[in-house]
Amino acid sequence: MLIFDREIEKTIDKIRGTFPSITITGPRQSGKTTLVKKLFPDLPYFSFENPDIRRIVKEDPRSFLSQIKTGAILDEIQNVPELLSYLQEIIDQNNEKLTYIITGSNQFSLISDITQTLAGRTAMLKLLPLSLSELEKYNLHYDLNEILFRGFYPAIHSKGFDVYITYSSYYETYIERDVRRIINLKDIDKFQRFIRLCAGRIGELLNMSNLANETGVSVPTINHWISVLQASYVIFLLRPFYENINKRLVKTPKLYFYDTGLASYLLGIENSLMMSREPRRAALFENLIVSECLKSRYNEGKDSNLFFFRDKTGNEVDLIIRLGSSLKLIEIKSSMTFHSDFLKPLKYASNLFSNKEISQYLIYSGDIEQEVHQVQVINYNNIGRKVL
């Protein structure tokens, strides 16, 4: 089995030893367990997916922690959140060098539990599925339709698993493990309809009333379900950028999936040929680029700082990366052919943000890279090297 070197390893190497614990959250099967076992091979490992270990911890947490006073890997800790308070005691009472590595796949209550108990005692990182640049290091190259269909979960690329069956199993496991703990059982069928509707709205403004009507539930229920999908690393919301602009701007977020492979499965796409004919292909390509930028930020241990811009008259820039007082404006097109019209949104926005340092990029699927009117036209495979 291929074990990938992950870009986040550089960030972990920088902070190891400076915090008594490191917390890594992210989607199920994004590679968290493989990563921490690789980087901390000498630490004892405990998975709280194991019911026997969960039982031991719940019966006597102090006894459990007394056996690992200087450190351990505590995997999927959301299954035993009560352990965090006892871990806080050990960290506060022990002056020795400690190394507790904590992982979790569901943020629904985990983040609040950690911030309440381990604030200032743990470094918080997020590990998403593989990036294009991580695949490139291992000469894993796919055409655009194939990579949109495959997505970026490590097992699909390292073990040669069947893509469609893998995502089918992943989805069923997600529903059984995570959703049934949070969503009322009688609503599971409606929830499954809801999540597929979300996949059909990638890159669109989030309209909870519309989703509620089509799903047959209330708007507060949709709001709760959106929170569930965010907490379990299925979707994320891209916020609009509207600081210091005297314009009537859209202030509703847009919806994206963390992984195009899972979104493709939910859309009923079964292979790369179907992807080539998929009406939502352009939206999935946009999702790919936005999620690549998010991975880069998280791998460096940084906040997202990703936004989009849209005003009430329809002028829009797909993606803005805010870096202090400077902005990277990014327009995303799935076309293989460059058209000068693609640059119009960037020109409009650059004039609007003339008081800031601006760099402009057009990311597309064509091979010809060039600079046109101060815009860098770049193939999507090179986003890691030339944009991020």
LINGI-V481413 format. One record per residue. N is the residue number from 1. RES is the residue in one letter. PHI is phi in degrees with one decimal (999 if undefined). BURIAL is 1 if it has 9 or more other ideal C-beta (glycine too) atoms within 8 Angstrom, else 0. D_CENTER is the distance of its C-alpha to the mean C-alpha in Angstrom with 1 decimal. Layout:
n=N res=RES phi=PHI burial=BURIAL d_center=D_CENTER
n=N res=RES phi=PHI burial=BURIAL d_center=D_CENTER
This chain:
n=1 res=M phi=999 burial=0 d_center=24.0
n=2 res=L phi=-76.0 burial=0 d_center=22.1
n=3 res=I phi=-107.5 burial=0 d_center=20.2
n=4 res=F phi=-77.9 burial=1 d_center=17.9
n=5 res=D phi=-77.2 burial=0 d_center=18.1
n=6 res=R phi=-104.0 burial=1 d_center=14.7
n=7 res=E phi=-64.0 burial=1 d_center=14.4
n=8 res=I phi=-69.4 burial=1 d_center=13.4
n=9 res=E phi=-59.2 burial=1 d_center=16.9
n=10 res=K phi=-62.1 burial=0 d_center=18.6
n=11 res=T phi=-67.7 burial=1 d_center=17.0
n=12 res=I phi=-64.2 burial=1 d_center=17.9
n=13 res=D phi=-61.3 burial=0 d_center=21.4
n=14 res=K phi=-69.0 burial=0 d_center=21.9
n=15 res=I phi=-101.6 burial=1 d_center=21.4
n=16 res=R phi=-63.2 burial=1 d_center=22.8
n=17 res=G phi=92.5 burial=0 d_center=26.2
n=18 res=T phi=-94.5 burial=0 d_center=25.6
n=19 res=F phi=-121.9 burial=1 d_center=24.0
n=20 res=P phi=-69.8 burial=0 d_center=25.4
n=21 res=S phi=-147.6 burial=1 d_center=22.0
n=22 res=I phi=-126.8 burial=1 d_center=18.5
n=23 res=T phi=-108.9 burial=1 d_center=15.7
n=24 res=I phi=-120.0 burial=1 d_center=12.5
n=25 res=T phi=-110.6 burial=1 d_center=10.0
n=26 res=G phi=160.3 burial=1 d_center=7.1
n=27 res=P phi=-61.5 burial=1 d_center=7.4
n=28 res=R phi=-57.7 burial=1 d_center=11.0
n=29 res=Q phi=66.6 burial=0 d_center=12.2
n=30 res=S phi=-83.2 burial=1 d_center=9.5
n=31 res=G phi=109.2 burial=1 d_center=12.6
n=32 res=K phi=-63.0 burial=1 d_center=13.0
n=33 res=T phi=-63.6 burial=1 d_center=16.6
n=34 res=T phi=-58.7 burial=1 d_center=17.7
n=35 res=L phi=-62.6 burial=1 d_center=16.5
n=36 res=V phi=-71.4 burial=1 d_center=18.3
n=37 res=K phi=-66.1 burial=1 d_center=21.3
n=38 res=K phi=-69.5 burial=0 d_center=21.6
n=39 res=L phi=-81.8 burial=1 d_center=21.5
n=40 res=F phi=-129.6 burial=1 d_center=23.6
n=41 res=P phi=-67.6 burial=0 d_center=26.0
n=42 res=D phi=-90.0 burial=0 d_center=28.8
n=43 res=L phi=-83.7 burial=1 d_center=27.1
n=44 res=P phi=-63.2 burial=0 d_center=27.9
n=45 res=Y phi=-116.7 burial=0 d_center=25.1
n=46 res=F phi=-134.6 burial=1 d_center=24.8
n=47 res=S phi=-103.6 burial=1 d_center=22.5
n=48 res=F phi=-86.5 burial=1 d_center=22.7
n=49 res=E phi=-77.3 burial=0 d_center=21.9
n=50 res=N phi=-76.5 burial=0 d_center=25.6
n=51 res=P phi=-63.1 burial=0 d_center=27.9
n=52 res=D phi=-66.6 burial=0 d_center=30.7
n=53 res=I phi=-68.4 burial=1 d_center=28.8
n=54 res=R phi=-59.6 burial=1 d_center=27.5
n=55 res=R phi=-63.2 burial=0 d_center=31.1
n=56 res=I phi=-60.3 burial=1 d_center=32.4
n=57 res=V phi=-65.8 burial=1 d_center=30.0
n=58 res=K phi=-67.2 burial=0 d_center=30.8
n=59 res=E phi=-72.8 burial=0 d_center=34.5
n=60 res=D phi=-153.9 burial=0 d_center=34.8
n=61 res=P phi=-62.3 burial=1 d_center=31.8
n=62 res=R phi=-66.2 burial=0 d_center=34.1
n=63 res=S phi=-64.1 burial=0 d_center=35.7
n=64 res=F phi=-60.8 burial=1 d_center=32.4
n=65 res=L phi=-71.0 burial=1 d_center=31.3
n=66 res=S phi=-64.9 burial=0 d_center=34.9
n=67 res=Q phi=-87.3 burial=0 d_center=34.3
n=68 res=I phi=-134.5 burial=1 d_center=31.3
n=69 res=K phi=-68.9 burial=0 d_center=32.5
n=70 res=T phi=-106.0 burial=0 d_center=31.2
n=71 res=G phi=149.9 burial=0 d_center=27.7
n=72 res=A phi=-174.3 burial=1 d_center=25.7
n=73 res=I phi=-95.0 burial=1 d_center=22.3
n=74 res=L phi=-112.0 burial=1 d_center=21.5
n=75 res=D phi=-92.9 burial=1 d_center=18.9
n=76 res=E phi=57.9 burial=1 d_center=17.2
n=77 res=I phi=-69.9 burial=1 d_center=19.2
n=78 res=Q phi=-61.7 burial=1 d_center=18.1
n=79 res=N phi=-78.4 burial=0 d_center=21.0
n=80 res=V phi=-136.9 burial=1 d_center=23.5
n=81 res=P phi=-60.9 burial=1 d_center=22.4
n=82 res=E phi=-64.3 burial=0 d_center=26.1
n=83 res=L phi=-66.6 burial=1 d_center=26.1
n=84 res=L phi=-62.8 burial=1 d_center=24.4
n=85 res=S phi=-64.7 burial=0 d_center=27.6
n=86 res=Y phi=-70.4 burial=1 d_center=29.7
n=87 res=L phi=-65.1 burial=1 d_center=27.4
n=88 res=Q phi=-58.8 burial=1 d_center=27.9
n=89 res=E phi=-59.3 burial=0 d_center=31.6
n=90 res=I phi=-62.3 burial=1 d_center=31.5
n=91 res=I phi=-62.3 burial=1 d_center=29.6
n=92 res=D phi=-72.3 burial=0 d_center=31.9
n=93 res=Q phi=-92.4 burial=0 d_center=35.0
n=94 res=N phi=-107.0 burial=1 d_center=34.5
n=95 res=N phi=-90.2 burial=0 d_center=35.2
n=96 res=E phi=-71.4 burial=0 d_center=34.4
n=97 res=K phi=-72.0 burial=0 d_center=31.4
n=98 res=L phi=-111.2 burial=1 d_center=28.7
n=99 res=T phi=-140.7 burial=1 d_center=25.6
n=100 res=Y phi=-105.2 burial=1 d_center=23.5
n=101 res=I phi=-107.3 burial=1 d_center=20.1
n=102 res=I phi=-111.6 burial=1 d_center=18.1
n=103 res=T phi=-125.3 burial=1 d_center=15.1
n=104 res=G phi=-158.8 burial=1 d_center=13.6
n=105 res=S phi=-112.2 burial=1 d_center=11.4
n=106 res=N phi=-133.7 burial=1 d_center=12.2
n=107 res=Q phi=-84.5 burial=1 d_center=12.1
n=108 res=F phi=-52.8 burial=1 d_center=14.8
n=109 res=S phi=-122.5 burial=1 d_center=17.6
n=110 res=L phi=-60.6 burial=1 d_center=16.4
n=111 res=I phi=-61.8 burial=0 d_center=15.3
n=112 res=S phi=-66.5 burial=0 d_center=18.6
n=113 res=D phi=-61.9 burial=1 d_center=20.5
n=114 res=I phi=-69.5 burial=1 d_center=19.4
n=115 res=T phi=-66.2 burial=0 d_center=20.1
n=116 res=Q phi=-76.8 burial=0 d_center=23.4
n=117 res=T phi=-103.7 burial=1 d_center=24.5
n=118 res=L phi=-116.9 burial=1 d_center=23.0
n=119 res=A phi=-56.7 burial=0 d_center=22.7
n=120 res=G phi=79.8 burial=0 d_center=23.8
n=121 res=R phi=-112.2 burial=1 d_center=24.0
n=122 res=T phi=-138.6 burial=1 d_center=20.5
n=123 res=A phi=-90.2 burial=1 d_center=17.9
n=124 res=M phi=-102.7 burial=0 d_center=14.4
n=125 res=L phi=-128.9 burial=1 d_center=11.6
n=126 res=K phi=-126.5 burial=0 d_center=8.0
n=127 res=L phi=-112.7 burial=1 d_center=7.6
n=128 res=L phi=-95.8 burial=1 d_center=5.0
n=129 res=P phi=-58.1 burial=1 d_center=7.4
n=130 res=L phi=-57.2 burial=1 d_center=10.2
n=131 res=S phi=-103.9 burial=1 d_center=10.7
n=132 res=L phi=-58.9 burial=1 d_center=13.9
n=133 res=S phi=-69.2 burial=1 d_center=15.8
n=134 res=E phi=-68.6 burial=1 d_center=15.2
n=135 res=L phi=-66.9 burial=1 d_center=16.7
n=136 res=E phi=-63.0 burial=1 d_center=19.4
n=137 res=K phi=-59.1 burial=0 d_center=20.6
n=138 res=Y phi=-109.0 burial=1 d_center=21.7
n=139 res=N phi=54.3 burial=0 d_center=23.2
n=140 res=L phi=-96.3 burial=0 d_center=20.9
n=141 res=H phi=-113.1 burial=0 d_center=21.5
n=142 res=Y phi=-132.7 burial=0 d_center=21.0
n=143 res=D phi=-73.9 burial=0 d_center=22.2
n=144 res=L phi=-60.7 burial=1 d_center=19.8
n=145 res=N phi=-61.3 burial=1 d_center=20.6
n=146 res=E phi=-69.0 burial=1 d_center=20.0
n=147 res=I phi=-71.8 burial=1 d_center=16.6
n=148 res=L phi=-63.0 burial=1 d_center=15.3
n=149 res=F phi=-71.6 burial=1 d_center=17.0
n=150 res=R phi=-69.3 burial=1 d_center=15.9
n=151 res=G phi=72.7 burial=1 d_center=12.2
n=152 res=F phi=-131.2 burial=1 d_center=10.9
n=153 res=Y phi=-68.6 burial=1 d_center=11.4
n=154 res=P phi=-54.7 burial=1 d_center=14.0
n=155 res=A phi=-60.7 burial=1 d_center=16.7
n=156 res=I phi=-66.2 burial=1 d_center=17.2
n=157 res=H phi=-95.6 burial=1 d_center=18.0
n=158 res=S phi=-96.6 burial=1 d_center=19.8
n=159 res=K phi=-115.0 burial=0 d_center=21.8
n=160 res=G phi=69.3 burial=0 d_center=22.6
n=161 res=F phi=-65.6 burial=0 d_center=21.6
n=162 res=D phi=-61.9 burial=0 d_center=22.4
n=163 res=V phi=-64.5 burial=1 d_center=19.3
n=164 res=Y phi=-65.0 burial=1 d_center=20.4
n=165 res=I phi=-64.9 burial=0 d_center=21.7
n=166 res=T phi=-61.0 burial=1 d_center=18.6
n=167 res=Y phi=-71.9 burial=1 d_center=16.4
n=168 res=S phi=-61.7 burial=1 d_center=19.3
n=169 res=S phi=-66.5 burial=0 d_center=19.6
n=170 res=Y phi=-59.9 burial=1 d_center=15.9
n=171 res=Y phi=-65.2 burial=1 d_center=16.2
n=172 res=E phi=-62.6 burial=0 d_center=19.5
n=173 res=T phi=-64.6 burial=1 d_center=18.5
n=174 res=Y phi=-60.7 burial=1 d_center=15.6
n=175 res=I phi=-61.9 burial=1 d_center=18.3
n=176 res=E phi=-69.8 burial=0 d_center=20.9
n=177 res=R phi=-79.3 burial=1 d_center=19.1
n=178 res=D phi=-98.4 burial=1 d_center=16.8
n=179 res=V phi=-70.9 burial=1 d_center=18.1
n=180 res=R phi=-65.4 burial=1 d_center=21.7
n=181 res=R phi=-78.7 burial=0 d_center=21.6
n=182 res=I phi=-117.1 burial=0 d_center=20.5
n=183 res=I phi=-92.7 burial=1 d_center=21.8
n=184 res=N phi=-56.6 burial=0 d_center=25.6
n=185 res=L phi=-54.4 burial=0 d_center=26.6
n=186 res=K phi=-67.6 burial=0 d_center=28.7
n=187 res=D phi=-99.7 burial=1 d_center=25.7
n=188 res=I phi=-60.2 burial=1 d_center=23.7
n=189 res=D phi=-61.0 burial=0 d_center=25.1
n=190 res=K phi=-68.3 burial=1 d_center=24.3
n=191 res=F phi=-64.5 burial=1 d_center=20.7
n=192 res=Q phi=-65.3 burial=1 d_center=20.4
n=193 res=R phi=-64.9 burial=1 d_center=21.9
n=194 res=F phi=-59.7 burial=1 d_center=19.6
n=195 res=I phi=-67.6 burial=1 d_center=16.3
n=196 res=R phi=-71.3 burial=1 d_center=18.0
n=197 res=L phi=-63.1 burial=1 d_center=19.1
n=198 res=C phi=-61.5 burial=1 d_center=15.6
n=199 res=A phi=-62.5 burial=1 d_center=14.9
n=200 res=G phi=-81.4 burial=0 d_center=18.1
n=201 res=R phi=-118.9 burial=1 d_center=17.1
n=202 res=I phi=-57.9 burial=1 d_center=14.1
n=203 res=G phi=78.5 burial=1 d_center=14.7
n=204 res=E phi=-101.5 burial=1 d_center=17.4
n=205 res=L phi=-63.5 burial=0 d_center=18.4
n=206 res=L phi=-71.0 burial=1 d_center=17.6
n=207 res=N phi=-117.7 burial=1 d_center=21.0
n=208 res=M phi=-69.6 burial=1 d_center=21.3
n=209 res=S phi=-64.0 burial=0 d_center=25.1
n=210 res=N phi=-64.1 burial=0 d_center=24.7
n=211 res=L phi=-63.3 burial=1 d_center=22.2
n=212 res=A phi=-63.2 burial=1 d_center=24.6
n=213 res=N phi=-63.2 burial=0 d_center=27.6
n=214 res=E phi=-75.0 burial=0 d_center=26.2
n=215 res=T phi=-90.7 burial=1 d_center=25.0
n=216 res=G phi=86.2 burial=0 d_center=28.1
n=217 res=V phi=-130.8 burial=1 d_center=26.8
n=218 res=S phi=-81.4 burial=0 d_center=27.0
n=219 res=V phi=-61.9 burial=0 d_center=24.8
n=220 res=P phi=-58.4 burial=0 d_center=24.2
n=221 res=T phi=-65.5 burial=1 d_center=23.0
n=222 res=I phi=-60.5 burial=1 d_center=20.5
n=223 res=N phi=-59.5 burial=1 d_center=19.3
n=224 res=H phi=-65.8 burial=0 d_center=19.0
n=225 res=W phi=-66.8 burial=1 d_center=17.2
n=226 res=I phi=-59.5 burial=1 d_center=14.6
n=227 res=S phi=-62.7 burial=1 d_center=14.1
n=228 res=V phi=-63.8 burial=1 d_center=14.0
n=229 res=L phi=-64.7 burial=1 d_center=11.2
n=230 res=Q phi=-67.7 burial=1 d_center=9.1
n=231 res=A phi=-64.6 burial=1 d_center=10.5
n=232 res=S phi=-98.3 burial=1 d_center=9.8
n=233 res=Y phi=58.1 burial=1 d_center=6.1
n=234 res=V phi=-97.0 burial=1 d_center=7.5
n=235 res=I phi=-125.1 burial=1 d_center=7.4
n=236 res=F phi=-138.8 burial=0 d_center=6.9
n=237 res=L phi=-108.6 burial=1 d_center=10.2
n=238 res=L phi=-95.7 burial=1 d_center=11.4
n=239 res=R phi=-85.3 burial=0 d_center=14.6
n=240 res=P phi=-75.9 burial=1 d_center=17.8
n=241 res=F phi=-100.4 burial=1 d_center=19.7
n=242 res=Y phi=-148.4 burial=0 d_center=23.2
n=243 res=E phi=-82.8 burial=0 d_center=24.8
n=244 res=N phi=55.1 burial=0 d_center=28.5
n=245 res=I phi=-125.1 burial=0 d_center=29.0
n=246 res=N phi=-87.1 burial=0 d_center=32.1
n=247 res=K phi=-136.1 burial=0 d_center=30.6
n=248 res=R phi=-82.8 burial=0 d_center=29.9
n=249 res=L phi=-112.8 burial=1 d_center=26.1
n=250 res=V phi=-71.1 burial=0 d_center=23.6
n=251 res=K phi=-120.6 burial=0 d_center=21.7
n=252 res=T phi=-93.8 burial=0 d_center=19.7
n=253 res=P phi=-73.6 burial=1 d_center=15.8
n=254 res=K phi=-106.1 burial=1 d_center=14.4
n=255 res=L phi=-104.2 burial=1 d_center=12.1
n=256 res=Y phi=-139.1 burial=1 d_center=9.3
n=257 res=F phi=-96.8 burial=1 d_center=7.5
n=258 res=Y phi=-67.2 burial=1 d_center=4.3
n=259 res=D phi=-138.1 burial=1 d_center=7.3
n=260 res=T phi=-71.0 burial=1 d_center=10.8
n=261 res=G phi=-64.7 burial=1 d_center=12.7
n=262 res=L phi=-65.4 burial=1 d_center=12.1
n=263 res=A phi=-61.3 burial=1 d_center=12.8
n=264 res=S phi=-62.8 burial=1 d_center=15.8
n=265 res=Y phi=-59.4 burial=1 d_center=17.1
n=266 res=L phi=-66.0 burial=1 d_center=17.0
n=267 res=L phi=-83.8 burial=1 d_center=18.9
n=268 res=G phi=84.0 burial=0 d_center=21.5
n=269 res=I phi=-82.6 burial=1 d_center=21.1
n=270 res=E phi=-107.9 burial=0 d_center=22.7
n=271 res=N phi=-165.1 burial=0 d_center=23.1
n=272 res=S phi=-69.6 burial=1 d_center=22.7
n=273 res=L phi=-65.3 burial=0 d_center=26.0
n=274 res=M phi=-62.6 burial=1 d_center=24.8
n=275 res=M phi=-61.6 burial=1 d_center=21.8
n=276 res=S phi=-62.9 burial=0 d_center=24.4
n=277 res=R phi=-106.4 burial=0 d_center=26.1
n=278 res=E phi=-73.5 burial=1 d_center=23.2
n=279 res=P phi=-60.0 burial=0 d_center=23.7
n=280 res=R phi=-93.5 burial=1 d_center=19.9
n=281 res=R phi=-58.2 burial=1 d_center=19.5
n=282 res=A phi=-62.7 burial=0 d_center=19.3
n=283 res=A phi=-66.6 burial=1 d_center=16.6
n=284 res=L phi=-66.0 burial=1 d_center=14.5
n=285 res=F phi=-64.2 burial=1 d_center=15.4
n=286 res=E phi=-59.6 burial=1 d_center=14.3
n=287 res=N phi=-59.4 burial=1 d_center=10.9
n=288 res=L phi=-56.3 burial=1 d_center=10.9
n=289 res=I phi=-68.5 burial=1 d_center=12.0
n=290 res=V phi=-62.7 burial=1 d_center=9.8
n=291 res=S phi=-69.0 burial=1 d_center=6.5
n=292 res=E phi=-61.7 burial=1 d_center=8.9
n=293 res=C phi=-65.4 burial=1 d_center=9.9
n=294 res=L phi=-65.3 burial=1 d_center=6.7
n=295 res=K phi=-58.5 burial=1 d_center=6.6
n=296 res=S phi=-59.6 burial=1 d_center=10.3
n=297 res=R phi=-63.7 burial=1 d_center=10.3
n=298 res=Y phi=-67.8 burial=1 d_center=8.4
n=299 res=N phi=-63.4 burial=1 d_center=10.6
n=300 res=E phi=-91.8 burial=0 d_center=13.5
n=301 res=G phi=73.6 burial=1 d_center=13.0
n=302 res=K phi=-107.0 burial=0 d_center=12.9
n=303 res=D phi=-66.9 burial=0 d_center=11.9
n=304 res=S phi=-57.6 burial=0 d_center=9.9
n=305 res=N phi=53.7 burial=1 d_center=13.4
n=306 res=L phi=-106.3 burial=1 d_center=12.3
n=307 res=F phi=-145.1 burial=1 d_center=14.6
n=308 res=F phi=-128.7 burial=1 d_center=16.7
n=309 res=F phi=-126.7 burial=1 d_center=20.5
n=310 res=R phi=-153.1 burial=1 d_center=22.8
n=311 res=D phi=-104.2 burial=1 d_center=26.3
n=312 res=K phi=-69.1 burial=0 d_center=28.5
n=313 res=T phi=-94.0 burial=0 d_center=30.3
n=314 res=G phi=100.0 burial=0 d_center=27.4
n=315 res=N phi=-68.2 burial=1 d_center=26.8
n=316 res=E phi=-148.3 burial=1 d_center=23.1
n=317 res=V phi=-118.0 burial=1 d_center=20.9
n=318 res=D phi=-61.2 burial=1 d_center=17.5
n=319 res=L phi=-149.5 burial=1 d_center=15.7
n=320 res=I phi=-126.3 burial=1 d_center=16.9
n=321 res=I phi=-107.0 burial=1 d_center=15.8
n=322 res=R phi=-94.6 burial=1 d_center=18.0
n=323 res=L phi=-124.2 burial=0 d_center=19.5
n=324 res=G phi=64.3 burial=0 d_center=22.3
n=325 res=S phi=-92.1 burial=0 d_center=25.0
n=326 res=S phi=-106.1 burial=1 d_center=23.8
n=327 res=L phi=-130.3 burial=1 d_center=21.5
n=328 res=K phi=-104.4 burial=1 d_center=20.0
n=329 res=L phi=-99.3 burial=1 d_center=20.5
n=330 res=I phi=-128.3 burial=1 d_center=18.8
n=331 res=E phi=-104.2 burial=1 d_center=20.2
n=332 res=I phi=-122.1 burial=1 d_center=18.6
n=333 res=K phi=-134.3 burial=1 d_center=21.1
n=334 res=S phi=-80.6 burial=1 d_center=21.0
n=335 res=S phi=-63.3 burial=1 d_center=24.7
n=336 res=M phi=-88.6 burial=0 d_center=26.4
n=337 res=T phi=-113.3 burial=0 d_center=29.1
n=338 res=F phi=-79.1 burial=1 d_center=29.1
n=339 res=H phi=-128.4 burial=0 d_center=30.8
n=340 res=S phi=-61.8 burial=0 d_center=31.8
n=341 res=D phi=-61.6 burial=0 d_center=30.8
n=342 res=F phi=-59.9 burial=1 d_center=27.1
n=343 res=L phi=-86.3 burial=1 d_center=27.9
n=344 res=K phi=-57.8 burial=0 d_center=29.4
n=345 res=P phi=-61.7 burial=1 d_center=26.3
n=346 res=L phi=-67.2 burial=1 d_center=25.7
n=347 res=K phi=-63.0 burial=1 d_center=29.4
n=348 res=Y phi=-61.1 burial=1 d_center=29.5
n=349 res=A phi=-69.4 burial=1 d_center=26.6
n=350 res=S phi=-63.8 burial=1 d_center=28.0
n=351 res=N phi=-68.7 burial=0 d_center=31.3
n=352 res=L phi=-68.4 burial=0 d_center=29.8
n=353 res=F phi=-103.0 burial=1 d_center=28.0
n=354 res=S phi=-64.3 burial=0 d_center=31.1
n=355 res=N phi=-84.4 burial=0 d_center=31.3
n=356 res=K phi=-118.8 burial=0 d_center=28.1
n=357 res=E phi=-77.2 burial=0 d_center=27.6
n=358 res=I phi=-116.9 burial=1 d_center=25.9
n=359 res=S phi=-125.0 burial=1 d_center=24.5
n=360 res=Q phi=-124.9 burial=1 d_center=23.9
n=361 res=Y phi=-139.4 burial=1 d_center=22.1
n=362 res=L phi=-114.7 burial=1 d_center=22.3
n=363 res=I phi=-102.7 burial=1 d_center=19.9
n=364 res=Y phi=-142.5 burial=1 d_center=21.4
n=365 res=S phi=-99.9 burial=1 d_center=22.2
n=366 res=G phi=-78.3 burial=1 d_center=25.7
n=367 res=D phi=-92.7 burial=0 d_center=27.2
n=368 res=I phi=-81.7 burial=0 d_center=29.3
n=369 res=E phi=-107.2 burial=0 d_center=27.9
n=370 res=Q phi=-161.7 burial=0 d_center=29.9
n=371 res=E phi=-109.1 burial=0 d_center=30.3
n=372 res=V phi=-130.2 burial=1 d_center=31.6
n=373 res=H phi=52.1 burial=0 d_center=32.7
n=374 res=Q phi=68.6 burial=0 d_center=30.5
n=375 res=V phi=-109.4 burial=1 d_center=27.4
n=376 res=Q phi=-83.8 burial=1 d_center=25.8
n=377 res=V phi=-94.4 burial=1 d_center=25.4
n=378 res=I phi=-133.7 burial=1 d_center=23.0
n=379 res=N phi=-69.3 burial=1 d_center=21.9
n=380 res=Y phi=-58.5 burial=1 d_center=18.2
n=381 res=N phi=-66.0 burial=0 d_center=18.6
n=382 res=N phi=-101.3 burial=1 d_center=19.7
n=383 res=I phi=-62.8 burial=1 d_center=17.0
n=384 res=G phi=-65.7 burial=1 d_center=16.1
n=385 res=R phi=-83.4 burial=0 d_center=19.8
n=386 res=K phi=-111.8 burial=0 d_center=21.1
n=387 res=V phi=-122.6 burial=1 d_center=18.6
n=388 res=L phi=-89.4 burial=0 d_center=16.1
